Amino acid sequence: QMGIGVLYLSTITSFDWKNYVPSKPLSLQPSDDNAPGTLDTPKGEEKPSSCFIDYPERDIHPGGEEDQNFQDMHGCEGNYKQCPSWGRCQEGKLKDCADADGVYEGLHRFVPNENGDGCEVSSEAKELVGMVTEVLMGMSAAQTCKSSERVNDADDVLLVDDAPFPLFRLERVAQQVREVNREKAGLMSPDFLLWLHPTFDSDSVRFGALSGDDGDDFDAVGLESGVSPNSLPLPLACTLKLVCWELLGYFATSAWALLIFSFLKVWFLVCQYPVYSLGLLAFWKVVCVFRTRSKHRAKVRELFGTVLEATYDRLSECEDREGYAALHLRDDVGFSMYPTSFLQRDFLYQHVWPRVILEI
């Protein structure tokens, strides 16, 4: 049985043992550029091209060699790609990210990423963007709380109805950044803020014009709707005040909405059932009249005994038995009971005193 098995395997498997050569193991030694953990590449072999289209068209580095056979030399086979935004490309590779005045007094706005296939914001620009954003949050908080540090000049600030945060003039923002950090914000100016414009997150910071016209040149900057109002550094007193106003506004809006809803419902019922509505209104009026009269009579009965007793007391003090003048006695009793309320005295004079006169 074993012999039959070996014979079967030999018929379905063939292997050239004579020409077999073991493969060379993969080398993980550092390359010539001292990059640890990279694969060995033969000396003189260039890194693979990203197949970027040259931008600008001419050589951007003095002394560079112009490539006449770009497709054949780099093996792109027509698979060209656009040069990354803010980048400058040559010979299929991203050389730097200094396009469109990308360098301001030695400071780079964008730098190539680790893979060399795109541009990213430089660390220096990120730090400056963070400083400007922090200053804008402080200025927006001062405007919200109406503190003494807010911008009072109407020509330097603009608050649009549909925008959550105001726009501040570039000069004011640059001055505020310089005051906050004098060492790292030496270059801060309106022109420098405009140069940094592409590095800001469009969801957090917006540039605009104080004139309110989008077609005008940018002369102001502010926070965008992507910033939560709760993230502003508001003092505790300001926060409590804003919460109170929010609650008052909520209750006022709710009450107004309830009033409108009730009015519409009542109006609908009146229009649909006019006869029943008039009958209900008449019944409600009769009930109100009876309730008013009942309260009036109860008050008269309550005051009658008190006024009558006070009147007898004053009459008993008369020694000559000539009595009191009726009006004088009325005024004396009325002022003793209600010295400060004219309405209460008038009610007593009109409805209670005539009964007292009749009783006496």
Solvent accessible surface area in square Angstrom, and as a share of the most:
residue,aa,sasa,rsa
1,Q,197,0.88
2,M,166,0.74
3,G,54,0.52
4,I,130,0.66
5,G,33,0.32
6,V,103,0.59
7,L,119,0.59
8,Y,134,0.51
9,L,105,0.52
10,S,70,0.45
11,T,98,0.57
12,I,109,0.55
13,T,88,0.51
14,S,109,0.70
15,F,114,0.47
16,D,79,0.41
17,W,191,0.67
18,K,194,0.82
19,N,115,0.59
20,Y,123,0.47
21,V,118,0.68
22,P,96,0.60
23,S,104,0.67
24,K,180,0.76
25,P,111,0.70
26,L,142,0.71
27,S,40,0.25
28,L,116,0.58
29,Q,117,0.52
30,P,80,0.50
31,S,20,0.13
32,D,101,0.52
33,D,86,0.44
34,N,127,0.65
35,A,31,0.24
36,P,114,0.72
37,G,72,0.69
38,T,53,0.31
39,L,103,0.51
40,D,71,0.37
41,T,80,0.47
42,P,93,0.58
43,K,169,0.72
44,G,84,0.81
45,E,109,0.49
46,E,126,0.56
47,K,147,0.62
48,P,125,0.78
49,S,24,0.15
50,S,32,0.21
51,C,20,0.12
52,F,8,0.03
53,I,73,0.37
54,D,50,0.26
55,Y,104,0.40
56,P,52,0.33
57,E,160,0.72
58,R,188,0.69
59,D,56,0.29
60,I,29,0.15
61,H,72,0.32
62,P,137,0.86
63,G,86,0.83
64,G,37,0.35
65,E,140,0.63
66,E,110,0.49
67,D,27,0.14
68,Q,141,0.63
69,N,91,0.47
70,F,31,0.13
71,Q,82,0.37
72,D,119,0.61
73,M,131,0.58
74,H,37,0.17
75,G,50,0.48
76,C,4,0.02
77,E,133,0.60
78,G,40,0.39
79,N,107,0.55
80,Y,91,0.35
81,K,102,0.43
82,Q,144,0.64
83,C,22,0.13
84,P,24,0.15
85,S,84,0.54
86,W,85,0.30
87,G,1,0.01
88,R,62,0.23
89,C,1,0.00
90,Q,14,0.06
91,E,47,0.21
92,G,0,0.00
93,K,57,0.24
94,L,20,0.10
95,K,73,0.31
96,D,29,0.15
97,C,3,0.02
98,A,18,0.14
99,D,31,0.16
100,A,58,0.45
101,D,120,0.62
102,G,1,0.01
103,V,61,0.35
104,Y,56,0.21
105,E,133,0.60
106,G,62,0.60
107,L,22,0.11
108,H,81,0.36
109,R,10,0.04
110,F,14,0.06
111,V,50,0.29
112,P,53,0.34
113,N,44,0.23
114,E,177,0.79
115,N,126,0.65
116,G,26,0.25
117,D,70,0.36
118,G,12,0.11
119,C,34,0.20
120,E,79,0.35
121,V,34,0.19
122,S,2,0.01
123,S,82,0.53
124,E,89,0.40
125,A,0,0.00
126,K,119,0.50
127,E,78,0.35
128,L,15,0.07
129,V,24,0.14
130,G,40,0.38
131,M,26,0.12
132,V,0,0.00
133,T,29,0.17
134,E,122,0.55
135,V,10,0.06
136,L,0,0.00
137,M,41,0.18
138,G,33,0.32
139,M,19,0.09
140,S,0,0.00
141,A,6,0.05
142,A,13,0.10
143,Q,37,0.16
144,T,57,0.33
145,C,15,0.09
146,K,146,0.62
147,S,43,0.28
148,S,107,0.69
149,E,149,0.67
150,R,86,0.31
151,V,12,0.07
152,N,110,0.57
153,D,65,0.33
154,A,84,0.65
155,D,98,0.51
156,D,17,0.09
157,V,27,0.15
158,L,46,0.23
159,L,118,0.58
160,V,55,0.32
161,D,152,0.79
162,D,129,0.67
163,A,20,0.15
164,P,70,0.44
165,F,6,0.02
166,P,11,0.07
167,L,6,0.03
168,F,0,0.00
169,R,66,0.24
170,L,5,0.03
171,E,92,0.41
172,R,84,0.31
173,V,0,0.00
174,A,0,0.00
175,Q,84,0.38
176,Q,70,0.31
177,V,0,0.00
178,R,93,0.34
179,E,87,0.39
180,V,96,0.55
181,N,42,0.22
182,R,185,0.67
183,E,163,0.73
184,K,116,0.49
185,A,1,0.01
186,G,62,0.59
187,L,68,0.34
188,M,4,0.02
189,S,32,0.21
190,P,37,0.23
191,D,97,0.50
192,F,1,0.00
193,L,0,0.00
194,L,66,0.33
195,W,23,0.08
196,L,0,0.00
197,H,67,0.30
198,P,49,0.31
199,T,15,0.09
200,F,18,0.08
201,D,82,0.42
202,S,86,0.55
203,D,90,0.46
204,S,29,0.19
205,V,6,0.04
206,R,46,0.17
207,F,23,0.09
208,G,12,0.11
209,A,8,0.06
210,L,26,0.13
211,S,82,0.53
212,G,53,0.51
213,D,77,0.40
214,D,138,0.71
215,G,70,0.68
216,D,63,0.33
217,D,126,0.65
218,F,82,0.34
219,D,47,0.24
220,A,0,0.00
221,V,0,0.00
222,G,0,0.00
223,L,0,0.00
224,E,44,0.20
225,S,78,0.50
226,G,55,0.53
227,V,20,0.11
228,S,56,0.36
229,P,81,0.51
230,N,145,0.74
231,S,59,0.38
232,L,13,0.07
233,P,85,0.53
234,L,46,0.23
235,P,81,0.51
236,L,133,0.66
237,A,76,0.59
238,C,10,0.06
239,T,51,0.29
240,L,102,0.51
241,K,92,0.39
242,L,53,0.27
243,V,73,0.42
244,C,72,0.43
245,W,166,0.58
246,E,125,0.56
247,L,93,0.46
248,L,109,0.54
249,G,36,0.34
250,Y,141,0.53
251,F,123,0.51
252,A,64,0.50
253,T,91,0.53
254,S,48,0.31
255,A,60,0.47
256,W,157,0.55
257,A,58,0.45
258,L,119,0.59
259,L,107,0.53
260,I,68,0.35
261,F,118,0.49
262,S,48,0.31
263,F,123,0.51
264,L,104,0.52
265,K,105,0.45
266,V,88,0.51
267,W,149,0.52
268,F,112,0.47
269,L,94,0.47
270,V,60,0.34
271,C,73,0.44
272,Q,103,0.46
273,Y,115,0.44
274,P,73,0.46
275,V,117,0.67
276,Y,168,0.64
277,S,24,0.15
278,L,123,0.61
279,G,42,0.40
280,L,123,0.61
281,L,101,0.50
282,A,59,0.45
283,F,131,0.55
284,W,150,0.53
285,K,120,0.51
286,V,77,0.44
287,V,56,0.32
288,C,43,0.26
289,V,57,0.33
290,F,135,0.56
291,R,143,0.52
292,T,90,0.52
293,R,141,0.51
294,S,68,0.44
295,K,130,0.55
296,H,66,0.29
297,R,141,0.51
298,A,49,0.38
299,K,71,0.30
300,V,6,0.04
301,R,162,0.59
302,E,131,0.59
303,L,17,0.08
304,F,52,0.22
305,G,39,0.38
306,T,70,0.41
307,V,0,0.00
308,L,28,0.14
309,E,115,0.52
310,A,19,0.14
311,T,0,0.00
312,Y,103,0.39
313,D,73,0.38
314,R,48,0.17
315,L,50,0.25
316,S,90,0.58
317,E,129,0.58
318,C,34,0.20
319,E,170,0.76
320,D,91,0.47
321,R,225,0.82
322,E,146,0.66
323,G,39,0.38
324,Y,92,0.35
325,A,54,0.42
326,A,54,0.42
327,L,110,0.55
328,H,127,0.57
329,L,8,0.04
330,R,58,0.21
331,D,50,0.26
332,D,58,0.30
333,V,0,0.00
334,G,0,0.00
335,F,107,0.45
336,S,65,0.42
337,M,52,0.23
338,Y,47,0.18
339,P,88,0.55
340,T,132,0.77
341,S,37,0.24
342,F,137,0.57
343,L,141,0.70
344,Q,59,0.26
345,R,29,0.11
346,D,52,0.27
347,F,35,0.15
348,L,0,0.00
349,Y,38,0.14
350,Q,110,0.49
351,H,77,0.35
352,V,0,0.00
353,W,16,0.06
354,P,61,0.38
355,R,133,0.49
356,V,0,0.00
357,I,78,0.40
358,L,153,0.76
359,E,97,0.43
360,I,87,0.44
